Amino acid sequence: MEKTQKLILGALAAVAVIGGLGASGYYHHSHFNKNVTINGVKVGGLTSEAAYQKLASQKRSNDVYLNGKKIYEGTSTSSG
């Protein structure tokens, strides 16, 4: 193999690796990791906008429990 062919193949391999790392980085910056929950709501794999929409549609009871017994009944709220 010629020196220039080796150089071209090496450059193409480097571009492929850098492109793969860039695509992976973009995905992880725009999506939540698997098995992530916020306030008990599963948002793993969702974008931040989709997670916000899912959280905004959920009602929270705001009840307070101590040793498994409800000691305070709060008003229901929703995110927004």
C-alpha atoms as a printed R data frame, in Angstrom:
   type eleno elety resid chain resno       x      y      z
1  ATOM     1    CA   MET     A     1   0.000  0.000  0.000
2  ATOM     2    CA   GLU     A     2   1.262  3.442 -0.803
3  ATOM     3    CA   LYS     A     3   2.019  5.992  1.832
4  ATOM     4    CA   THR     A     4  -0.720  8.339  0.561
5  ATOM     5    CA   GLN     A     5  -3.333  5.545  0.640
6  ATOM     6    CA   LYS     A     6  -2.434  4.761  4.255
7  ATOM     7    CA   LEU     A     7  -2.672  8.436  5.114
8  ATOM     8    CA   ILE     A     8  -6.101  8.757  3.450
9  ATOM     9    CA   LEU     A     9  -7.423  5.623  5.197
10 ATOM    10    CA   GLY     A    10  -6.109  6.883  8.540
11 ATOM    11    CA   ALA     A    11  -7.763 10.265  8.017
12 ATOM    12    CA   LEU     A    12 -11.083  8.621  7.074
13 ATOM    13    CA   ALA     A    13 -10.934  6.410 10.166
14 ATOM    14    CA   ALA     A    14 -10.239  9.447 12.364
15 ATOM    15    CA   VAL     A    15 -13.169 11.352 10.835
16 ATOM    16    CA   ALA     A    16 -15.461  8.348 11.416
17 ATOM    17    CA   VAL     A    17 -14.412  8.061 15.080
18 ATOM    18    CA   ILE     A    18 -14.784 11.802 15.710
19 ATOM    19    CA   GLY     A    19 -18.180 11.815 13.972
20 ATOM    20    CA   GLY     A    20 -19.384  8.879 16.088
21 ATOM    21    CA   LEU     A    21 -18.255 10.561 19.298
22 ATOM    22    CA   GLY     A    22 -19.946 13.795 18.258
23 ATOM    23    CA   ALA     A    23 -23.240 12.041 17.504
24 ATOM    24    CA   SER     A    24 -23.112 10.190 20.822
25 ATOM    25    CA   GLY     A    25 -22.354 13.405 22.700
26 ATOM    26    CA   TYR     A    26 -25.243 15.211 21.020
27 ATOM    27    CA   TYR     A    27 -27.676 12.428 21.942
28 ATOM    28    CA   HIS     A    28 -26.581 12.387 25.585
29 ATOM    29    CA   HIS     A    29 -26.826 16.183 25.838
30 ATOM    30    CA   SER     A    30 -30.367 16.217 24.471
31 ATOM    31    CA   HIS     A    31 -31.878 13.148 26.212
32 ATOM    32    CA   PHE     A    32 -32.152 11.907 29.796
33 ATOM    33    CA   ASN     A    33 -30.280  8.708 30.622
34 ATOM    34    CA   LYS     A    34 -32.164  5.440 30.993
35 ATOM    35    CA   ASN     A    35 -33.955  4.781 34.330
36 ATOM    36    CA   VAL     A    36 -34.087  8.474 35.344
37 ATOM    37    CA   THR     A    37 -37.085  9.579 37.412
38 ATOM    38    CA   ILE     A    38 -38.139 13.051 38.522
39 ATOM    39    CA   ASN     A    39 -40.613 13.205 41.432
40 ATOM    40    CA   GLY     A    40 -41.433  9.541 40.797
41 ATOM    41    CA   VAL     A    41 -42.171 10.080 37.069
42 ATOM    42    CA   LYS     A    42 -40.050  8.043 34.627
43 ATOM    43    CA   VAL     A    43 -38.367 10.345 32.092
44 ATOM    44    CA   GLY     A    44 -35.553  8.072 30.892
45 ATOM    45    CA   GLY     A    45 -34.800  8.414 27.161
46 ATOM    46    CA   LEU     A    46 -36.951 11.544 26.763
47 ATOM    47    CA   THR     A    47 -35.796 14.940 25.563
48 ATOM    48    CA   SER     A    48 -36.006 17.812 28.030
49 ATOM    49    CA   GLU     A    49 -39.126 19.183 26.294
50 ATOM    50    CA   ALA     A    50 -40.893 15.794 26.300
51 ATOM    51    CA   ALA     A    51 -39.944 15.271 29.963
52 ATOM    52    CA   TYR     A    52 -41.326 18.723 30.830
53 ATOM    53    CA   GLN     A    53 -44.602 17.951 29.049
54 ATOM    54    CA   LYS     A    54 -44.884 14.623 30.873
55 ATOM    55    CA   LEU     A    55 -44.175 16.236 34.244
56 ATOM    56    CA   ALA     A    56 -46.593 19.107 33.583
57 ATOM    57    CA   SER     A    57 -49.423 16.654 32.970
58 ATOM    58    CA   GLN     A    58 -48.866 14.832 36.280
59 ATOM    59    CA   LYS     A    59 -50.693 15.781 39.479
60 ATOM    60    CA   ARG     A    60 -48.843 15.759 42.801
61 ATOM    61    CA   SER     A    61 -50.844 15.050 45.950
62 ATOM    62    CA   ASN     A    62 -48.464 16.766 48.439
63 ATOM    63    CA   ASP     A    63 -49.498 14.356 51.181
64 ATOM    64    CA   VAL     A    64 -47.045 13.842 54.043
65 ATOM    65    CA   TYR     A    65 -46.420 10.333 55.375
66 ATOM    66    CA   LEU     A    66 -44.589  9.266 58.529
67 ATOM    67    CA   ASN     A    67 -43.814  5.578 59.030
68 ATOM    68    CA   GLY     A    68 -46.345  4.680 56.330
69 ATOM    69    CA   LYS     A    69 -49.193  6.686 57.896
70 ATOM    70    CA   LYS     A    70 -50.592  9.840 56.322
71 ATOM    71    CA   ILE     A    71 -50.174 12.698 58.797
72 ATOM    72    CA   TYR     A    72 -51.062 15.599 56.458
73 ATOM    73    CA   GLU     A    73 -53.255 15.807 53.374
74 ATOM    74    CA   GLY     A    74 -51.998 18.532 51.072
75 ATOM    75    CA   THR     A    75 -53.683 20.082 48.076
76 ATOM    76    CA   SER     A    76 -52.994 18.571 44.637
77 ATOM    77    CA   THR     A    77 -50.743 20.608 42.372
78 ATOM    78    CA   SER     A    78 -49.287 20.254 38.898
79 ATOM    79    CA   SER     A    79 -45.985 21.417 37.472
80 ATOM    80    CA   GLY     A    80 -45.982 24.375 35.195
